[in-house]
Amino acid sequence: MSTETSEEPLELDWLALHNEFEAMHKTESMAEKFQRKVLENPFVPIGCLATLGALSYGLWSFRQGRSKMSQYMMRTRIAAQGFTIMAFIVGLGLSASKAK
């Protein structure tokens, strides 16, 4: 007694499903994702650049022996880091409110 079904499963169903998914959702490259993130919240990269600039100049001043300027730049770096974190948090809040 043979129990054959009239409907045979396709061996490549996962491929068809993958193609349908790709048609629905466009994958973005790393550059496209970076550009989208910067456009969504431009203050985070500005804060990161400010932090990097203050850190670099502070370390250079320390190497030159200008301790007063080095201390000032390290404090500036802390402020820039705080700005970056706040920009990140505000951006997350705005993204969450848009999603609703």
MOWOKA-V964185 format. One record per pair of residues at least 4 apart in sequence whose ideal C-beta (glycine too) atoms are under 7 Angstrom apart, sorted by the first residue. I is the first residue (numbers start at 1). GAP is how many residues later the second one is. D is the distance in Angstrom with one decimal. If there is no record, write none. Layout:
i->I gap->GAP d->D
i->I gap->GAP d->D
//
This chain:
i->9 gap->4 d->6.8
i->12 gap->4 d->6.5
i->13 gap->4 d->6.2
i->14 gap->4 d->6.2
i->15 gap->4 d->6.5
i->16 gap->4 d->6.5
i->17 gap->4 d->6.3
i->18 gap->4 d->6.3
i->19 gap->4 d->6.5
i->20 gap->4 d->6.6
i->21 gap->4 d->6.2
i->28 gap->4 d->4.0
i->28 gap->5 d->5.1
i->29 gap->4 d->7.0
i->30 gap->4 d->6.2
i->31 gap->4 d->6.3
i->32 gap->4 d->6.3
i->33 gap->4 d->6.3
i->34 gap->4 d->6.3
i->35 gap->4 d->6.3
i->36 gap->4 d->6.3
i->37 gap->4 d->6.8
i->38 gap->4 d->5.9
i->38 gap->7 d->5.5
i->40 gap->51 d->6.8
i->40 gap->55 d->7.0
i->41 gap->46 d->6.6
i->41 gap->50 d->3.4
i->42 gap->4 d->6.4
i->43 gap->4 d->6.1
i->43 gap->44 d->3.7
i->44 gap->4 d->6.4
i->44 gap->40 d->6.1
i->44 gap->43 d->5.0
i->44 gap->44 d->5.4
i->44 gap->47 d->6.4
i->45 gap->4 d->6.3
i->46 gap->4 d->6.4
i->47 gap->4 d->6.2
i->47 gap->33 d->5.9
i->47 gap->36 d->4.7
i->47 gap->37 d->3.1
i->47 gap->40 d->5.4
i->48 gap->4 d->6.3
i->48 gap->36 d->5.8
i->49 gap->4 d->6.2
i->50 gap->4 d->6.3
i->50 gap->30 d->4.0
i->50 gap->33 d->7.0
i->51 gap->4 d->6.2
i->51 gap->26 d->5.7
i->51 gap->29 d->4.2
i->51 gap->30 d->5.3
i->51 gap->33 d->6.1
i->52 gap->4 d->6.1
i->53 gap->4 d->6.2
i->54 gap->4 d->5.9
i->54 gap->19 d->5.1
i->54 gap->22 d->4.3
i->54 gap->23 d->4.0
i->54 gap->26 d->5.4
i->55 gap->4 d->6.3
i->55 gap->22 d->5.0
i->56 gap->4 d->6.3
i->57 gap->4 d->6.2
i->57 gap->16 d->5.1
i->58 gap->4 d->6.4
i->58 gap->12 d->5.1
i->58 gap->15 d->3.1
i->58 gap->16 d->5.0
i->58 gap->19 d->6.2
i->59 gap->4 d->6.5
i->60 gap->4 d->6.4
i->61 gap->5 d->4.5
i->61 gap->8 d->4.2
i->61 gap->9 d->4.2
i->61 gap->12 d->6.0
i->62 gap->5 d->7.0
i->62 gap->8 d->4.0
i->66 gap->4 d->6.1
i->67 gap->4 d->6.3
i->68 gap->4 d->6.5
i->69 gap->4 d->6.2
i->70 gap->4 d->6.5
i->71 gap->4 d->6.6
i->72 gap->4 d->6.4
i->73 gap->4 d->6.3
i->74 gap->4 d->6.9
i->75 gap->4 d->6.7
i->76 gap->4 d->6.3
i->77 gap->4 d->6.3
i->78 gap->4 d->6.5
i->79 gap->4 d->6.4
i->80 gap->4 d->6.4
i->81 gap->4 d->6.5
i->82 gap->4 d->6.3
i->83 gap->4 d->6.2
i->84 gap->4 d->6.4
i->85 gap->4 d->6.4
i->86 gap->4 d->6.2
i->87 gap->4 d->6.1
i->88 gap->4 d->6.5
i->89 gap->4 d->6.5
i->90 gap->4 d->6.4
i->91 gap->4 d->6.2
i->92 gap->4 d->6.2
i->93 gap->4 d->6.4
i->94 gap->4 d->6.4
i->95 gap->4 d->6.5
//
